[in-house]
Amino acid sequence: MSQVIACIDGSRITLAVCDYAAWASRQMNAPLDFLHVLGRSEYPIPANLSGNIGLGSRETLLQELAELDEKRSRVALEQGRLMLDAAKARAVADGVPNPTSRQRHGELVDTLLEFQSDIRLLVMGRQGEQGDSAGEHIGSHLENVVRTLHRPILVIPADYSEPQRILVAFDGSATTRKAVEMVAASPLFSGLPCHVVMVGADKPEAREQLEWARATLAAAGFEVTASLRAGQVEDVLCAYRNEHAIDLIVMGAYGHSKIREFLVGSTTTKLIRQVRIPLLLLR
């Protein structure tokens, strides 16, 4: 069954993840599942102190370390369970019936790949537990997840605000045409005013592509504003967002080769760092 899956880790952004996931679950009439993954640093790792201390002392110390690791693992598991219970209670208060939860050991990307067929929408915070005070840096797991998974990913900021106006970043590519069609077909943004912004030179071909996007969304019942602007993609989208009080941006993710991104940078990563509103990333 396709679900909204929300990744939580106990960081400050967890509350916003819960609220955006609950909003998406209600909009899409889809089940909501909370996921907490305990990384390798949070459960026992065998210690090898051979040669560092005497045999008798080594055996005693290894036993103490094993007991401490076991206790730490139990505490981490219990903390995770309590966090998942609190997330489900918050979702119920937000109007989501019967949210579920699961807890796993391992790496987040591997776990999400295992569940990928169940994911209708993945909700993640821009920063995780290790990035609460990281300024413009993004969470250590986020870029790997976005590059690896082929599911829609809603990347959210630290504070929740229910979306009222959306912006679709469009460039005429197959990915952004698919994004327009997904927005048109999905109940996630039903009833919200939609802006389609294309960045580039004002040419007939660009106008034709932009008109296709506008007409596709209008046919689905959206109130659509289409705009073609020149400039750097990140600068244009951020300026447009401020001018029109946009609450959420829909865009394709990592559309160029890694070599080109190394040379000129990634628009996706730059926007994740700069924009303080949710980004819906599509592959």
CORSULBEL-V326384 format. One line per field, one symbol per residue. ss: DSSP state (2 for helix, 1 for strand, 0 for the rest). burial: b if it has 16 or more other ideal C-beta (glycine too) atoms within 10 Angstrom, else e. A space follows every 10 residues. Layout:
BEGIN
ss->???
burial->???
END
This chain:
BEGIN
ss->0011111000 0002222222 2222222200 1111111102 2200000000 0000222222 2222222222 2222222222 2222222222 2220000001 1111100222 2222222211 1111100022 2000000000 0222222200 0011110000 0000111111 0002222222 2222202220 0011111110 0002222222 2222222220 0001111110 0022222222 2222000111 1100000222 2222002222 2222000111 110
burial->eebbbbbbbe bebbbbbbbb bbbbbbbbeb bbbbbbbbbe ebbeeeeeee eeeeeeeeee ebeeeeeeee eeeeebbeeb eebbebbbeb beebebeebe beebeeebee bbeebeeebb bbbbbbbbbe beeeeeebbe bbbebbeebe bbbbbbbbeb eebebbbbbb bbeebbbebb ebbbebebbe ebbbbbbbbb eeeeebeebb ebbbebbeeb ebebebbbee eebbebbbeb beeeebbbbb bbbbbeeeee eeeeebbbbb bbeebebbbb bbb
END
